[in-house]
Amino acid sequence: MRSRSRRRPIVLLAAAAVVVAGVLAAAALGEMKSTKLEPRLCETTGGGRFVKIPGFPGEKIDRRLLADIEYLVERYDIFITDGYSTSKVHAKKGEHPIGLALDIVPDTSRTKRWRKVTRLAKWAEPKQNHPRPPFRWVGYNGDVGHGRGDHLHLSWSHSPTEPKDPARTVYTIRCPEASDGSDPDGSGGVGSKIRAMQRTAVPEKH
């Protein structure tokens, strides 16, 4: 049996881990602060929470993506088939388990054609495996289990986090607190910090 003196450091380390986890969770759930980095790129820290996606019963997402989703739905006639999900059909280290990914097909109440979905895919990823910020990974034509006739996958860039925990920092097209109503037009670059996030992208597995 271990002595109390030996057990104490282990208990203290466990307690410290709980405190750190609590601090990170508080940061994600705390006050939301957004900074517009470029005309089509916003950085938001804090405020992470999984919420229902209006108009898509049963689907949830990190609330900081709602402004982007509203724009994409209106412009590209998309229908969302999956958002926040811990299902095994999605990569454990991907963005579905942290509420920062969407699976998309055409909204058949508006159109049965994939033309607008394909246009969105090409805007989000002008060149294969080189997504445009704020996207971290785009799954469509050329990616196994994705593409026209199947679905488009979009993942948003973010700071490191664990499944089921909102990321502390998220990058979006529009700032969650004050969308300027502008349309993404493919302009602008991105900082090295986000490029590093994109290089570590984990493709979705379906």
C-alpha positions, 0 to 999 in steps of 0.5 A: 500500500502506498503511503499518504506522502506518496499519494498526495502528489498524485492527488495534487496533480489530479486536482491541478488537471481538473482546475486547468480543464475548468479554466479552459472550459470557462475560457470557451464559455466566457465573454465572447470577443471578436476581432476582424482580421481581414474583410472575410476573416474573423477571430473570436475567443470565448463564447463557445456553446453548442446550440440548435441550428435554426431551420434544421431540427436535430442539428447543433453547432458552435453558436459562433458559426451561426452567422456564417451558416445563415449566409451560406444557407441564403446564398448557396441553397444548402441543406445541413445533414450534420453539424455537432456530432460524436458519432463514430462515422466522423473522425474523432479528432475532426471538427464534428465532435467540437461543433465546427463542421457541417455536412452539406447537400442541396436544399431540395425544396429549392433545387435538386441541382448540385451547382451551388454546392459545387460553387461553394466547395470551389470557393472554400477550396480553390485548389485541392488540399489548400482550403481558403481561411477560415476553413480548416478542411474541405471534403468534396470531389477528390476526397473519399466519401465526399463529393457531388451526389454525396455531400460537401464537408466544411470544417472551420479553423480553431485552437486545439481542443478535445471532443465535446469541448468548444474550442477557445478560439474560432475563425469564421467568415463573419464576426459572430457579434457583428456581421457586416453583411459582406459577401466572401469574394475570395480576397485576402490572405491569412496569418501563419497561425491559421496556416499552421492549423490547416496543415494539421487538418485531419480528413473526415472518415465516413 
